[in-house]
Amino acid sequence: MQHRMREFQMTEPAVQSLLDRCPVMILSTTGADGFPYGVPVHTLWLDGKLYFHGLPQGEKLANIARDPRVCLTGADFRGILSEGVSSPCDADAAYECVVVRGRAALVSGLAEKRRILAAIVHKLAPELDALPLAEARVAGTAVVEVTPVSVTGKYHD
């Protein structure tokens, strides 16, 4: 483990808090050509799993179908710590970040997809909670569940 990770490791409650409030994370998969593929996705941390949604086909889903191992990274950047430094090289950053490695699978049940999509709406746009989710849109949206294998977080302030 890196020195900074050992020294600034987040507690489990702090990691859970960041996962709860992080609206966007970077999903990394392995492309057909072997190169990493990273794309931002809106995420939901619920019942110990991460969820995201998107179109029912595309590169990220093709990559997951081929290899379900994924990594999601989220961060809360709080600014540059520059007070009292005599050189830009001495400045630092205040942040929290989390890395979730896991296995991804499509959610197939319509009721479960609706439940997850409603929770995503509640997290990202609670003012829209009262509006119904259109059944055709729920059916036509891919919802992906990521079961974590490891979750780590670090911070600096």
N, C-alpha and C positions, 0 to 999 in steps of 0.2 A: 504494500500500500504506500502511495506517495506520502511524503512528509506533510504536505498541506492537507491531504485528506485525513490523515491521522489527527493532526492538530485542530482542524476545523470541521470535524465530522458532525453532521446534524443529528439531533436526537430523533427517535421515531415519531414522536408527536409533531416536531417541527417539519419533518419530511411529509407527514400526512397533511399538515396545514398547507404546505406549498402545493401538494398535489390537488388539494381541494380548491385552491384559488387560482391555479395556473390555467389561463384560458386557452393557451396554445402551446403545444410541444412539437418538437421536431421528431418525426417518425423516420427511422432509418431501417431500410431493408436492403437485401442484396439483389441487384439487377441481374437479368439474364446474361449480361456480359461479364458478370463477376464484380462490377464496380458497385460501391455503395450508392444508394439512392436515398436522399433525405428530403422530406417534404413537411411543411407545417400542417398540423391538424388540430381541430378543436377537440379537447379531451374532457373526459369526465372520470373522476375517481369515485367508484361506488362499490361498496361491499368487497374491498380488497382487490379490485380489478380496474384496469383502465379501459375506457371505451372511446372510440371515435367513429365518425360517420363520413360518408362521401358517396360519390357516384358508384353504381353497381359494377363498373368495370374500369380498368385503367392500369397503369403501371404498378401502383402500390399493391393493388389486389392480386395482380398477376405474380408479383414478387412473393407475396405472402402465400399464395397457392403453391408455389414452387418450394418455398422455404419459410415455414411459419416463425422462425426466430427473428425477433425484432428488437429494436432499442428505441426508447422515447426519452428525449432530453428536454427539460424545462428549466427556465431560469427567471429570477426576479432581480433585475439589475437596479441597484439603488443609487448609483452615482460613483464619481471618482473621489477618492480620499486624498486631497491635496493640501490640506491645511498644515502649515509648518514645514513643508518639504522644500529642500533647496535645489532640487533637480527633478525634471519630469520622470527620470528613472526611479525616483523614490516614491512616486505616487502609487496608489493601489486602488482597487475597486471594492465597493461594498456590494455584495450579492448573496443570493441563495441559489443553489441549483440542485436538480435531482435527475438521476439516471435510472430508468426502469428497463431492465432486460427481461424479455419474456417470450411467450408463444402466443401467436395471434390466430384467431379463428372467427369466421363469420357467424353472426347471430342469425339463426334461421326463423325462429318463431315470430309471428307477427305481433303477438301481445308483448313479447319481450323487447322487440325492436321499438314498439310504441312507448314502453316504459322507459327505455334508455333515451330515446329521442326527447321525450317530455322532460326528463331530468337534465338533458343538455340545454334545452330551452330555458328551464328554470335557472340553471347556472349562468348562462350567458345573456339571456334577455328575459328576466323575470316579469317584466311588464307585459309579455306576451303569453303568460301562463294561462290566462282565461280563454285564449283562442284554441279551437280544436285543431288537432293534427289531421290533415287530409289523408284518408286511408290509402289513396293511390300513391301519394308521396311517401308514406311510411313503407308501403310495399316496394316502391322503386328506389329506396335508399339502402345502401349497404351500411350495416352497423358491425363494427369489428370489436371483439372482446380480446383484451390482452391479459393473460394470466402471468403475473410476475414470477420470474425465477430469482431475480435479485433486484433490490431497490436500495440505492445509496444516495446520500445527499451531503453537500458541503456548503459552507458559508464563509464569509469574511465580512467583518464590519469594523 
